[in-house]
Amino acid sequence: MANRQSKNLTSSISVLAITIGLVAGQSATEKSLAQFATSPAPSGVTSVNGAGASTVTTLFVGSGENNPYPFGSKGSWFNAYGVANPTSLNNDVPPAFLNYPNGSYGPVSASTTFRYAPVGSGAGLTALFTQTPPPVPAGTPALNNLTILPPVSFAVSDDPLTGTQVEQLVSGTPNSGRVVQVPVIGVGIALAFNRTGLNIPAAGLRLSRPTYCAILNGSITNWNDARIRNDNGGVIIATNRSLTVVRRSDNSGSTFVLSTHLNTACKTAATPGLPAASVWNRGAGTISVAGTVPPTPPANTVVWPSGFLSASGGSGVAGAIAANPGAIGYVDSATRLARNLPAALLRNRSGAYVGPTTAGIQSALSGGSIVRYGTAPVNRLIRIDGLADPTVSAAYPISTATYMLFYDTYAGSNTSGVAPRLRNFINWALTAATNGSPASINADTIAVLRGYAPLPNTIKAVSRTVVGNCVDTATDTSPCTP
């Protein structure tokens, strides 16, 4: 155990390949410098570096997007909680919002700074397990050609690791650290569209299950299709406007979430004539251990119809939708809000039409079940099952949780103080909301304003407990199991 504790951040797995989220969702010009700062942390401040899913970009580090927030465009969890880089980003969160009685601006912790690179789920996990910070996306201006520094202390993924995958990770690698995984936020995958030339009812565009399944398998190609009219009470959305689907070209967690839902919701007796399951199957994810060679990931996670437009990253898809009248595509709920794109109300399993709102996503999460991998009483790997097609009547049907992953121990001179700072951050970010009490909802309020859904308190409690017990010190024997 001592040997593992001393080397877990520097000698883990020689090769890691996960076939999701390999391309960043936004260019570096759209990101704040908080996540790409190479300058050392100020004296007395510990830098905690991470990488992963682009769906949490606006939540973690903010963005340069125009958005309807009552504070600056870069206000975020990391800039509210820790010392921002540059520190002026802390001023994007007003003192009243953080309940600072003396009128000063943040941060919550003056001894912590977070740096995050939203390079996709797979690339983030690779960075964590190989301790190789992800490269800056190609083609960025020289002034933005900065990257996070090692060590990489956490990763973020929209596609949670399973017990089998973690067993593969630690198999044959005695010096590797154990993985800790917990859900931290809820997000929806929205069907956003360009309303130019469309007659959208005041209550919003409604799409039933057979209709949105037909749109995403390429069967519906015009907004005047009878199925769309019927969903909207006979309203003619457009007399003759081509309907063009925009899909992700990179291997992404958003595609994984969408395809998982389609494989569940669109293959029923009530929706005949749909293509075979292979049309929506993502490539099989593989984590290889030392000495093995992973297969080459597929170019795309789903075999989409050839007539669909493609774009890399959620921001790329949003941009393509905005640039093409009559376009519709899938983006996460936060990107949809930041880009001010309308989103369809989708008919859920119970028959209700629900949009990708905080309430709709939270309803879906409330019906999920917590799955623990490991031996009681302490389990270090947590995921939420039952979200492929939520059964709760008010649930938004394409909802998911985003996960943070850590090591169970952090050893070495360059990781001093990382574990307690991660524990403290999770305690702040996942504090249980209590009847709207301002002192309890700071992190939740940021999340809601940015288009996310705070986890139900019961799930927050599990995540806080797991991190509190399992993200341990460098000298203790880890209490996590197995």
C-alpha positions in Angstrom: 0.0 0.0 0.0 2.8 2.4 0.9 4.4 1.9 -2.6 1.0 2.6 -4.2 0.5 5.7 -2.1 3.9 7.2 -3.1 3.5 6.6 -6.8 -0.1 6.7 -7.7 0.0 10.0 -9.5 3.2 9.3 -11.5 3.2 5.6 -12.5 -0.3 4.3 -13.2 -1.4 3.0 -16.6 0.7 3.1 -19.7 -2.2 3.3 -22.2 -5.8 4.5 -21.7 -8.4 4.7 -24.4 -12.0 5.6 -23.9 -14.1 6.2 -27.0 -16.0 9.2 -25.8 -15.5 12.9 -25.7 -12.1 13.2 -27.4 -12.5 16.8 -28.8 -13.0 20.0 -26.8 -16.4 21.5 -27.1 -15.2 25.1 -27.4 -12.1 26.8 -28.8 -9.6 28.3 -26.4 -10.7 31.8 -27.4 -14.1 31.1 -25.8 -12.7 29.9 -22.5 -11.6 31.9 -19.5 -7.9 31.9 -18.6 -8.9 30.2 -15.3 -8.5 26.8 -16.8 -5.4 27.4 -19.0 -3.1 29.2 -16.7 0.6 28.1 -16.6 1.7 30.6 -14.0 2.4 29.1 -10.6 -0.3 29.5 -7.9 0.2 32.5 -5.6 2.1 31.9 -2.4 0.0 29.9 0.0 -2.4 28.8 -2.7 -2.6 25.2 -3.8 -3.4 24.5 -7.5 -5.9 21.7 -8.2 -5.8 20.7 -11.9 -8.4 18.7 -13.8 -9.7 17.9 -17.3 -12.7 16.3 -18.9 -16.2 16.8 -20.2 -17.0 20.0 -22.0 -20.6 19.9 -20.8 -19.5 21.5 -17.5 -17.5 24.3 -19.1 -19.9 27.1 -18.1 -20.4 25.6 -14.7 -16.8 25.1 -13.7 -14.9 28.0 -15.4 -17.4 30.2 -17.2 -17.2 31.3 -20.8 -17.2 34.4 -23.0 -20.7 33.6 -24.2 -23.5 36.2 -23.9 -25.9 34.9 -21.3 -28.8 36.1 -19.0 -26.9 35.9 -15.7 -27.2 38.5 -13.0 -23.4 38.4 -12.6 -20.5 38.4 -15.0 -20.2 36.0 -17.9 -17.4 34.1 -16.2 -19.0 33.5 -12.8 -18.7 29.8 -12.1 -18.1 27.2 -9.4 -14.3 27.3 -9.6 -14.1 31.1 -9.8 -16.6 31.5 -6.9 -14.9 28.9 -4.7 -11.2 29.4 -5.4 -8.7 32.0 -6.3 -9.2 32.7 -10.0 -6.4 33.1 -12.5 -6.4 36.0 -13.3 -7.9 37.0 -9.9 -10.1 39.6 -11.6 -12.4 36.7 -12.5 -13.4 36.4 -8.9 -15.1 39.8 -9.3 -17.6 38.3 -11.6 -19.5 36.9 -8.6 -21.0 39.8 -6.5 -20.4 39.7 -2.8 -24.1 39.5 -2.1 -24.4 36.4 -4.1 -21.7 34.7 -2.0 -23.2 36.2 1.2 -20.0 38.0 2.2 -21.1 40.4 5.0 -18.0 42.6 4.6 -18.7 43.5 1.0 -15.6 41.8 -0.3 -15.6 39.6 -3.4 -14.8 35.9 -3.3 -13.3 33.4 -3.2 -14.8 31.0 -0.7 -11.3 29.4 -0.2 -8.4 31.8 -0.5 -5.9 28.9 -0.4 -7.2 27.0 -3.5 -7.2 27.6 -7.2 -8.8 25.3 -9.7 -7.7 24.9 -13.3 -9.8 22.9 -15.7 -9.4 22.0 -19.4 -12.7 20.9 -21.0 -11.2 18.6 -23.6 -13.9 15.9 -23.5 -14.6 12.9 -21.2 -12.2 10.5 -22.7 -9.2 12.9 -23.0 -9.8 14.0 -19.4 -9.7 10.5 -18.0 -6.6 9.8 -20.1 -5.0 12.9 -18.5 -5.8 11.7 -15.0 -4.7 8.2 -15.3 -1.5 8.8 -17.3 -0.7 12.1 -15.6 -0.2 13.9 -18.9 -2.0 17.2 -19.1 -4.1 17.5 -22.3 -2.7 19.6 -25.1 -4.3 22.9 -26.1 -6.6 22.5 -29.2 -4.8 23.2 -32.4 -5.2 26.5 -34.2 -5.7 28.7 -31.2 -4.0 32.1 -31.0 -0.6 32.4 -29.4 -1.9 34.3 -26.5 -4.3 31.5 -25.7 -1.7 28.8 -26.3 -1.6 27.9 -22.6 -2.3 24.6 -20.8 -2.8 23.3 -17.3 0.2 22.2 -15.3 0.7 18.7 -13.8 -0.2 17.0 -11.7 -3.8 16.3 -12.9 -5.8 15.7 -9.7 -9.3 15.1 -11.1 -11.3 14.2 -14.2 -14.9 14.8 -15.3 -16.9 12.4 -17.4 -20.5 12.2 -18.7 -20.1 8.4 -19.2 -19.4 6.9 -15.8 -16.9 4.1 -15.3 -18.4 0.7 -14.3 -17.0 -1.7 -11.8 -15.6 -3.9 -14.5 -13.7 -1.0 -16.1 -12.2 -0.1 -12.7 -11.1 -3.7 -12.2 -9.3 -3.4 -15.5 -7.7 -0.2 -14.5 -6.1 -1.6 -11.4 -5.4 -5.1 -12.7 -1.7 -5.8 -13.1 -0.7 -2.3 -12.0 0.1 -2.5 -8.3 1.5 1.1 -8.3 -1.7 2.6 -9.6 -4.1 4.6 -7.4 -7.7 3.5 -6.9 -10.4 5.5 -8.5 -13.2 7.5 -6.7 -16.2 8.5 -8.8 -19.2 10.5 -7.7 -22.0 12.4 -9.5 -21.9 16.2 -9.1 -24.5 17.8 -11.3 -27.4 17.0 -13.6 -27.6 18.1 -17.3 -30.1 17.6 -20.1 -29.4 16.9 -23.8 -31.6 19.4 -25.6 -33.0 19.2 -29.1 -32.2 22.8 -30.0 -33.3 24.4 -33.3 -33.1 27.5 -35.5 -36.6 29.1 -35.6 -35.9 31.3 -38.6 -38.9 30.9 -40.9 -40.7 28.7 -38.5 -44.2 29.3 -36.9 -43.6 28.1 -33.4 -46.7 27.9 -31.1 -46.6 30.2 -28.0 -46.3 27.2 -25.7 -43.3 25.9 -27.6 -42.5 23.2 -30.2 -43.7 19.8 -29.1 -42.2 16.6 -30.4 -43.7 13.2 -29.6 -41.6 10.1 -29.3 -42.3 8.7 -32.7 -41.6 12.2 -34.2 -38.2 12.9 -32.6 -37.2 9.3 -33.2 -38.1 9.8 -36.8 -36.2 13.1 -37.0 -33.1 11.5 -35.6 -33.2 8.5 -37.9 -33.5 10.7 -40.9 -37.1 9.9 -41.8 -38.4 13.4 -41.3 -36.7 16.0 -43.5 -39.3 18.8 -43.7 -40.9 21.0 -41.0 -44.2 20.6 -42.7 -44.3 16.8 -42.0 -47.7 15.7 -40.8 -46.2 14.2 -37.7 -44.9 17.5 -36.5 -48.2 19.2 -37.3 -50.1 16.6 -35.3 -47.8 17.0 -32.3 -48.6 20.8 -32.3 -52.4 20.7 -32.6 -52.4 21.0 -36.4 -50.3 24.2 -36.5 -48.3 24.5 -39.7 -44.7 25.0 -38.5 -43.6 25.9 -42.0 -45.2 25.4 -45.4 -42.0 24.1 -46.9 -38.8 24.4 -44.9 -36.1 21.7 -45.0 -35.3 20.2 -41.6 -31.6 19.6 -41.3 -30.2 17.6 -38.3 -26.8 18.7 -36.9 -24.9 16.0 -35.0 -21.6 15.6 -33.2 -18.6 14.5 -35.3 -16.5 13.7 -32.3 -16.8 10.9 -29.8 -18.7 12.6 -27.0 -20.5 12.0 -23.8 -23.5 13.9 -25.1 -23.8 11.4 -28.0 -23.5 8.6 -25.5 -26.4 9.9 -23.5 -28.6 10.6 -26.5 -27.9 7.3 -28.2 -28.6 5.4 -24.9 -32.0 7.1 -24.7 -32.8 6.4 -28.3 -31.9 2.8 -28.0 -34.4 2.6 -25.1 -37.2 4.9 -26.1 -37.4 4.4 -29.9 -37.5 0.6 -30.0 -41.0 -0.2 -28.8 -44.1 -1.6 -30.3 -45.5 1.9 -30.3 -42.8 3.1 -32.7 -42.5 0.6 -35.5 -40.3 1.0 -38.5 -37.2 2.3 -36.7 -33.8 1.2 -37.8 -31.9 -1.6 -36.0 -30.2 -0.8 -32.7 -26.8 -0.7 -34.4 -27.7 2.7 -35.9 -27.6 4.3 -32.5 -25.0 2.2 -30.8 -21.9 4.0 -29.7 -18.5 2.4 -30.1 -17.5 0.0 -27.3 -15.4 1.9 -24.7 -12.1 0.2 -23.8 -9.7 0.9 -21.0 -6.5 -1.0 -21.5 -4.0 -1.9 -18.9 -0.2 -1.9 -19.1 1.1 -4.0 -21.9 -2.0 -4.1 -24.1 -2.8 -2.1 -27.1 -6.3 -0.6 -27.3 -8.3 -0.8 -30.5 -8.6 2.3 -32.7 -11.8 4.2 -31.7 -14.4 4.7 -34.4 -14.6 8.0 -36.2 -18.0 8.6 -34.8 -20.0 7.2 -31.9 -23.2 6.7 -34.0 -23.8 5.7 -37.6 -25.9 8.8 -38.5 -27.7 9.3 -41.8 -25.4 10.7 -44.4 -27.5 13.8 -44.9 -26.9 15.2 -41.4 -24.6 18.1 -40.9 -21.7 17.5 -38.5 -19.7 19.7 -36.1 -17.2 19.1 -33.4 -18.1 19.8 -29.8 -21.3 21.1 -28.3 -20.4 24.7 -29.1 -19.7 23.7 -32.7 -23.1 22.0 -33.0 -24.8 25.1 -31.4 -23.0 27.3 -33.9 -24.1 25.2 -36.9 -27.7 25.3 -35.7 -27.6 29.1 -35.3 -26.1 29.4 -38.8 -28.6 27.2 -40.7 -32.3 28.2 -40.7 -34.5 25.1 -40.1 -31.6 23.2 -38.4 -32.1 21.1 -35.3 -29.5 19.3 -33.3 -28.5 18.0 -29.8 -26.5 20.1 -27.3 -26.4 20.1 -23.5 -28.8 22.3 -21.7 -26.2 24.8 -20.5 -24.8 25.3 -24.1 -28.4 25.7 -25.3 -29.0 28.4 -22.7 -25.7 30.2 -23.3 -26.4 30.4 -27.0 -30.0 31.4 -26.5 -31.3 28.6 -28.8 -34.9 27.5 -28.4 -35.4 23.8 -27.5 -38.2 21.4 -28.2 -40.5 20.0 -25.5 -40.2 16.2 -25.7 -42.9 13.8 -24.8 -41.6 11.6 -22.0 -42.5 8.1 -21.0 -45.6 9.1 -19.1 -46.9 11.2 -22.0 -46.1 14.6 -20.7 -44.2 17.2 -22.9 -41.2 18.5 -20.9 -38.4 20.9 -21.8 -34.7 20.7 -20.7 -35.3 22.8 -17.6 -33.8 22.4 -14.2 -37.1 21.0 -12.9 -37.4 18.5 -15.7 -33.8 17.3 -15.3 -34.1 17.1 -11.5 -37.3 15.1 -11.8 -35.5 12.6 -14.0 -32.6 12.3 -11.5 -35.0 11.8 -8.6 -36.2 8.6 -10.2 -32.7 7.2 -10.7 -31.1 4.6 -8.5 -27.7 4.9 -6.9 -25.4 2.0 -7.8 -22.4 1.4 -5.6 -19.3 -0.6 -6.7 -17.3 -2.0 -3.9 -17.8 -3.6 -0.5 -20.0 -1.9 2.1 -19.9 0.1 4.2 -17.6 2.4 2.1 -18.0 2.2 -1.7 -15.7 4.4 -3.8 -17.5 4.2 -7.2 -20.9 5.7 -7.5 -23.2 6.1 -10.5 -26.9 6.8 -11.2 -28.8 4.2 -13.1 -32.3 4.3 -14.6 -31.9 7.5 -16.6 -32.1 6.1 -20.1 -35.8 6.6 -20.1 -37.0 8.2 -16.8 -40.4 7.1 -15.5 -41.2 10.1 -13.3 -44.1 12.0 -14.8 -42.4 15.4 -14.9 -39.0 14.1 -16.1 -37.2 15.5 -19.1 -36.6 12.3 -21.0 -32.9 12.9 -22.1 -31.2 13.6 -18.7 -28.0 12.5 -17.2 -25.5 13.2 -14.4 -21.9 14.4 -14.8 -19.3 12.7 -12.7 -16.0 13.8 -11.1 -13.2 11.2 -10.6 -10.4 11.4 -8.1 -7.7 9.2 -6.7 -8.1 7.7 -3.2 -4.7 9.0 -2.1 -2.5 11.8 -3.2 1.2 11.5 -2.5 4.3 13.4 -3.4 5.6 16.9 -2.8 3.6 18.4 -5.7 0.3 17.2 -4.4 0.5 18.4 -0.8 -2.9 19.5 0.4 -4.8 18.4 -2.7 -7.0 15.8 -1.0 -8.5 18.1 1.7 -9.1 20.8 -0.9 -11.0 18.4 -3.1 -13.1 17.3 -0.1 -13.8 20.9 0.9 -14.8 21.9 -2.6 -17.3 18.9 -2.9 -18.7 19.8 0.5 -19.3 23.4 -0.8 -20.6 22.4 -4.2 -22.9 19.7 -3.0 -24.3 21.3 0.1 -27.9 20.3 0.6 -30.4 23.0 -0.3 -32.7 23.8 2.6 -36.0 25.5 1.7 -34.2 28.1 -0.4 -32.0 29.4 2.4 -29.4 31.7 0.8 -26.6 30.3 2.9 -27.3 26.9 1.4 -27.8 27.5 -2.3 -24.8 29.4 -3.6 -23.4 26.6 -5.7 -26.9 25.5 -6.7 -27.9 29.0 -7.8 -24.9 29.2 -10.1 -25.8 25.8 -11.6 -29.5 26.7 -12.1 -28.7 30.0 -13.7 -26.3 28.3 -16.1 -28.8 25.6 -17.2 -27.9 22.7 -15.0 -29.8 20.8 -12.4 -28.5 20.4 -8.8 -28.6 16.8 -7.7 -31.3 15.7 -5.3 -30.2 16.0 -1.7 -30.1 12.3 -1.2 -27.6 11.8 -4.0 -25.6 14.9 -2.8 -25.3 13.2 0.6 -23.9 10.0 -0.9 -21.3 11.9 -3.1 -20.2 14.0 -0.1 -19.8 11.0 2.1 -17.8 9.0 -0.5 -15.5 11.9 -1.2 -15.1 12.6 2.5 -14.2 9.1 3.3 -12.3 8.0 0.1 -10.3 11.0 -1.1 -7.8 10.4 1.6 -4.4 11.7 2.8 -1.1 10.5 1.5 -0.1 8.7 4.6 -3.2 6.8 5.6 -4.3 3.4 4.4 -7.3 4.1 2.1 -10.6 3.2 3.7 -12.1 2.7 0.3 -13.1 -0.7 -1.1 -12.3 -2.9 -2.8 
